[in-house]
């Protein structure tokens, strides 16, 4: 049996838990909320997620949030969120807080081509890739980028 020094073993576990292939399928993609159970979005807001290399961000009509992300099997592991501090009305502030709590609760996820489903104890959120959900907006943002 091969024995590794504890510091090296920790690095091996960290790399193994990064979810390389799973993460690659999400990197540089934006998703828009299409439906939900256990969560009702505030009227006139749009919930969006963005995935980067080792990070996830969301916007739900008020502040922008971003946090470090790893994937362990089918679980999203978010270390917490930093956010902008725009003054929001009560319902949008509450929505931001709920989404941050939900996404840091280690929900499971499944990605089926352009549909991303995130499930936790309190809710299930179904997102669609922005390029499919809103192709005109995606084309405009690509031209600006």
C-alpha positions as CSV (number, residue, x, y, z in Angstrom):
1,X,0.0,0.0,0.0
2,X,1.3,3.4,-1.0
3,X,1.4,6.0,1.9
4,X,1.5,9.7,1.1
5,X,2.6,12.4,3.5
6,X,-0.6,14.0,4.8
7,X,0.1,17.3,3.0
8,X,0.5,15.5,-0.3
9,X,-2.6,13.4,0.3
10,X,-4.6,16.5,1.0
11,X,-3.5,18.0,-2.4
12,X,-4.4,14.7,-4.2
13,X,-7.9,14.8,-2.6
14,X,-8.3,18.4,-3.5
15,X,-7.4,17.9,-7.1
16,X,-9.6,14.7,-7.3
17,X,-12.5,16.7,-5.9
18,X,-12.3,19.6,-8.4
19,X,-14.6,17.9,-10.8
20,X,-12.5,18.7,-13.9
21,X,-14.8,17.2,-16.6
22,X,-17.9,18.3,-14.7
23,X,-16.5,21.8,-14.2
24,X,-15.4,22.1,-17.8
25,X,-19.0,21.5,-19.0
26,X,-20.1,24.6,-17.0
27,X,-17.2,27.0,-17.5
28,X,-17.9,30.2,-19.4
29,X,-21.6,29.5,-19.5
30,X,-24.6,31.6,-18.4
31,X,-27.9,30.2,-17.4
32,X,-31.4,31.8,-16.8
33,X,-33.9,30.5,-14.4
34,X,-36.8,28.9,-16.2
35,X,-38.8,27.2,-13.4
36,X,-38.7,26.4,-9.8
37,X,-40.3,24.4,-7.0
38,X,-40.0,25.7,-3.4
39,X,-38.8,29.2,-4.6
40,X,-40.9,32.0,-6.2
41,X,-38.8,34.7,-7.8
42,X,-39.7,38.3,-7.1
43,X,-41.8,39.9,-9.8
44,X,-39.9,41.6,-12.6
45,X,-36.6,40.0,-11.7
46,X,-34.5,37.6,-13.7
47,X,-32.3,35.1,-11.9
48,X,-29.1,34.3,-13.8
49,X,-26.0,32.2,-13.0
50,X,-22.5,32.5,-14.5
51,X,-19.8,29.8,-14.2
52,X,-16.2,30.6,-14.6
53,X,-13.1,28.4,-13.9
54,X,-13.5,27.6,-10.2
55,X,-16.2,30.2,-9.6
56,X,-19.9,30.8,-9.8
57,X,-21.8,34.1,-9.8
58,X,-25.5,35.0,-9.7
59,X,-27.6,38.1,-10.3
60,X,-31.2,38.2,-9.2
61,X,-32.4,41.8,-9.8
62,X,-30.2,43.6,-7.3
63,X,-26.6,42.8,-6.3
64,X,-24.1,40.8,-8.2
65,X,-22.6,37.8,-6.3
66,X,-19.6,35.6,-6.9
67,X,-17.9,32.8,-5.0
68,X,-15.4,30.0,-5.3
69,X,-16.8,26.8,-6.7
70,X,-15.7,23.2,-6.6
71,X,-17.6,20.2,-7.7
72,X,-17.7,17.0,-5.7
73,X,-19.5,14.3,-7.7
74,X,-22.9,15.8,-8.4
75,X,-22.6,18.4,-5.6
76,X,-21.9,22.1,-6.0
77,X,-19.6,23.3,-3.2
78,X,-19.6,27.1,-2.9
79,X,-17.3,28.6,-0.2
80,X,-19.5,31.7,0.2
81,X,-20.3,34.8,-1.8
82,X,-18.9,38.2,-2.1
83,X,-21.3,40.8,-3.5
84,X,-21.8,44.4,-4.6
85,X,-23.7,46.5,-2.0
86,X,-26.4,48.2,-4.0
87,X,-29.3,49.3,-1.9
88,X,-32.3,47.1,-2.8
89,X,-35.9,47.0,-1.7
90,X,-36.8,44.3,0.9
91,X,-38.1,41.6,-1.5
92,X,-35.0,41.7,-3.8
93,X,-32.6,41.8,-0.8
94,X,-34.4,38.8,0.6
95,X,-34.2,37.0,-2.7
96,X,-30.4,37.6,-2.9
97,X,-30.0,36.3,0.6
98,X,-32.1,33.2,-0.1
99,X,-30.2,32.3,-3.3
100,X,-26.8,32.8,-1.6
101,X,-27.9,30.5,1.2
102,X,-29.4,27.9,-1.2
103,X,-26.2,27.8,-3.4
104,X,-23.9,27.5,-0.4
105,X,-26.0,24.6,1.1
106,X,-24.2,22.1,-1.2
107,X,-27.1,21.4,-3.6
108,X,-26.9,18.7,-6.2
109,X,-26.9,19.5,-9.8
110,X,-27.4,17.8,-13.1
111,X,-26.6,19.2,-16.6
112,X,-28.5,17.8,-19.5
113,X,-27.1,19.6,-22.6
114,X,-28.5,23.2,-22.1
115,X,-30.7,22.5,-19.0
116,X,-29.1,22.8,-15.5
117,X,-31.1,21.6,-12.6
118,X,-30.0,22.5,-9.0
119,X,-31.7,20.7,-6.1
120,X,-31.4,21.3,-2.4
121,X,-33.5,20.4,0.6
122,X,-35.8,23.4,0.2
123,X,-36.1,23.8,-3.6
124,X,-35.3,22.7,-7.1
125,X,-34.3,25.3,-9.7
126,X,-34.2,24.7,-13.4
127,X,-32.0,26.9,-15.6
128,X,-31.6,27.1,-19.3
129,X,-28.4,28.1,-21.1
130,X,-28.7,31.9,-21.9
131,X,-27.8,31.3,-25.6
132,X,-30.9,29.0,-25.9
133,X,-33.2,30.9,-23.5
134,X,-32.5,34.4,-24.9
135,X,-30.5,34.1,-28.1
136,X,-30.9,37.8,-29.1
137,X,-29.4,39.1,-25.8
138,X,-26.5,36.6,-26.1
139,X,-25.7,37.8,-29.6
140,X,-25.6,41.4,-28.5
141,X,-23.4,40.6,-25.5
142,X,-21.0,38.7,-27.8
143,X,-20.7,41.7,-30.1
144,X,-19.9,44.0,-27.2
145,X,-17.3,41.6,-25.7
